[in-house]
Amino acid sequence: MHISEGFLPLTHAAAWTLASAPFLAHGISKLNGARDNRYLLAASAGYLFTLTALKLPSVAGSSSHPTGVALGTVLAGPAVMPALSLIVLLFQALLTAHGGLTTLGANVFALGVAGPWTTWLLWRLAARFGLGDRPAIALATAIGSLATYACTSLQLALAHPDPSGGVAGAFLKFAAVFSVTQFPVAVIESLFTIAVVRAIVNSGGVRIAGLEAWAQR
Amino acid sequence: MRNALVCLAVCGAIGATAWGLASATGRVDADERVAAMLPPPARPAIWDPSEPFQALSVGGQAAVGVAIFGLAWVRLRRRTK
């Protein structure tokens, strides 16, 4: 989902940076105020670091990486994810040529805002409707992963509208390419995230409303 | 000592897997597929590391991630004992 250097006009890059800024500022303030939960944050950051480095083979000769935002969203809440995403995206922009510096704001918005908040809202909604914790986390993780790529598709569509179909046409075109690759990866990520959340909660170091009972089963 | 060695081995294995996936799958990354549908970039990358360096960095990123996650998990478990 990383938009590389030069693929967004400077005005768009600046607008997405401005859009990310309040989320980022809030996330950094939450990080500073969450010293008691520093190991949870470290686990979330490590998970995000690892999963975004794994380019998994997918269908039709393509590959993509999981987003890794679901664990941090469930353990530490979606508010801190922009700050964690910024660290990962900066590392990747500088060392792996994945993403870019001027597109950092747009990428933070997709990975740190759109994905985590979609995951969190779906997780909470699914739990409220009695879906069960495991299916709720699986569904939220998979849809959150796809939402990250949908956000990137929208960012690219706004910058490069289709000559005939406009922004909507371009969005569908980009989202179609991403979804073919990302759907299997999102399913794998959701299963893996369930296992990791379960392991962490079972280890006893975490108290998340509604999850302790699930981990004991 | 044994735990540290196991931790290092896990970090190395996952880092090597990430490096392998980044350098030798022969598959086209979804981002590259979409980038191919776009006009050429308006600005060159500020710094464009070589392919081997990128693959090595990806492997390093995965290994660092596993190390951070592992250490955090150990501390979480220790805190509850």
Boltz contact constraints between the chains, C-beta under 6 A:
constraints:
  - contact:
      token1: [A, 2]
      token2: [B, 31]
      max_distance: 6.0
  - contact:
      token1: [A, 5]
      token2: [B, 45]
      max_distance: 6.0
  - contact:
      token1: [A, 6]
      token2: [B, 41]
      max_distance: 6.0
  - contact:
      token1: [A, 6]
      token2: [B, 42]
      max_distance: 6.0
  - contact:
      token1: [A, 6]
      token2: [B, 43]
      max_distance: 6.0
  - contact:
      token1: [A, 7]
      token2: [B, 38]
      max_distance: 6.0
  - contact:
      token1: [A, 7]
      token2: [B, 41]
      max_distance: 6.0
  - contact:
      token1: [A, 39]
      token2: [B, 72]
      max_distance: 6.0
  - contact:
      token1: [A, 39]
      token2: [B, 75]
      max_distance: 6.0
  - contact:
      token1: [A, 39]
      token2: [B, 76]
      max_distance: 6.0
  - contact:
      token1: [A, 42]
      token2: [B, 68]
      max_distance: 6.0
  - contact:
      token1: [A, 42]
      token2: [B, 72]
      max_distance: 6.0
  - contact:
      token1: [A, 43]
      token2: [B, 69]
      max_distance: 6.0
  - contact:
      token1: [A, 43]
      token2: [B, 72]
      max_distance: 6.0
  - contact:
      token1: [A, 43]
      token2: [B, 73]
      max_distance: 6.0
  - contact:
      token1: [A, 45]
      token2: [B, 68]
      max_distance: 6.0
  - contact:
      token1: [A, 46]
      token2: [B, 65]
      max_distance: 6.0
  - contact:
      token1: [A, 46]
      token2: [B, 68]
      max_distance: 6.0
  - contact:
      token1: [A, 46]
      token2: [B, 69]
      max_distance: 6.0
  - contact:
      token1: [A, 47]
      token2: [B, 69]
      max_distance: 6.0
  - contact:
      token1: [A, 49]
      token2: [B, 61]
      max_distance: 6.0
  - contact:
      token1: [A, 49]
      token2: [B, 65]
      max_distance: 6.0
  - contact:
      token1: [A, 50]
      token2: [B, 62]
      max_distance: 6.0
  - contact:
      token1: [A, 50]
      token2: [B, 65]
      max_distance: 6.0
  - contact:
      token1: [A, 50]
      token2: [B, 66]
      max_distance: 6.0
  - contact:
      token1: [A, 53]
      token2: [B, 18]
      max_distance: 6.0
  - contact:
      token1: [A, 53]
      token2: [B, 58]
      max_distance: 6.0
  - contact:
      token1: [A, 53]
      token2: [B, 61]
      max_distance: 6.0
  - contact:
      token1: [A, 53]
      token2: [B, 62]
      max_distance: 6.0
  - contact:
      token1: [A, 54]
      token2: [B, 18]
      max_distance: 6.0
  - contact:
      token1: [A, 55]
      token2: [B, 21]
      max_distance: 6.0
  - contact:
      token1: [A, 55]
      token2: [B, 22]
      max_distance: 6.0
  - contact:
      token1: [A, 57]
      token2: [B, 25]
      max_distance: 6.0
  - contact:
      token1: [A, 57]
      token2: [B, 27]
      max_distance: 6.0
  - contact:
      token1: [A, 61]
      token2: [B, 27]
      max_distance: 6.0
  - contact:
      token1: [A, 62]
      token2: [B, 27]
      max_distance: 6.0
  - contact:
      token1: [A, 62]
      token2: [B, 28]
      max_distance: 6.0
  - contact:
      token1: [A, 62]
      token2: [B, 30]
      max_distance: 6.0
  - contact:
      token1: [A, 63]
      token2: [B, 25]
      max_distance: 6.0
  - contact:
      token1: [A, 63]
      token2: [B, 27]
      max_distance: 6.0
  - contact:
      token1: [A, 63]
      token2: [B, 29]
      max_distance: 6.0
  - contact:
      token1: [A, 64]
      token2: [B, 30]
      max_distance: 6.0
  - contact:
      token1: [A, 95]
      token2: [B, 57]
      max_distance: 6.0
  - contact:
      token1: [A, 96]
      token2: [B, 54]
      max_distance: 6.0
  - contact:
      token1: [A, 96]
      token2: [B, 57]
      max_distance: 6.0
  - contact:
      token1: [A, 96]
      token2: [B, 58]
      max_distance: 6.0
  - contact:
      token1: [A, 97]
      token2: [B, 48]
      max_distance: 6.0
  - contact:
      token1: [A, 97]
      token2: [B, 49]
      max_distance: 6.0
  - contact:
      token1: [A, 97]
      token2: [B, 54]
      max_distance: 6.0
  - contact:
      token1: [A, 101]
      token2: [B, 46]
      max_distance: 6.0
  - contact:
      token1: [A, 160]
      token2: [B, 38]
      max_distance: 6.0
  - contact:
      token1: [A, 174]
      token2: [B, 34]
      max_distance: 6.0
  - contact:
      token1: [A, 177]
      token2: [B, 33]
      max_distance: 6.0
  - contact:
      token1: [A, 177]
      token2: [B, 34]
      max_distance: 6.0
  - contact:
      token1: [A, 178]
      token2: [B, 30]
      max_distance: 6.0
  - contact:
      token1: [A, 181]
      token2: [B, 30]
      max_distance: 6.0
  - contact:
      token1: [A, 203]
      token2: [B, 76]
      max_distance: 6.0
  - contact:
      token1: [A, 203]
      token2: [B, 77]
      max_distance: 6.0
  - contact:
      token1: [A, 204]
      token2: [B, 80]
      max_distance: 6.0
  - contact:
      token1: [A, 205]
      token2: [B, 76]
      max_distance: 6.0
  - contact:
      token1: [A, 205]
      token2: [B, 77]
      max_distance: 6.0
  - contact:
      token1: [A, 205]
      token2: [B, 79]
      max_distance: 6.0
  - contact:
      token1: [A, 205]
      token2: [B, 80]
      max_distance: 6.0
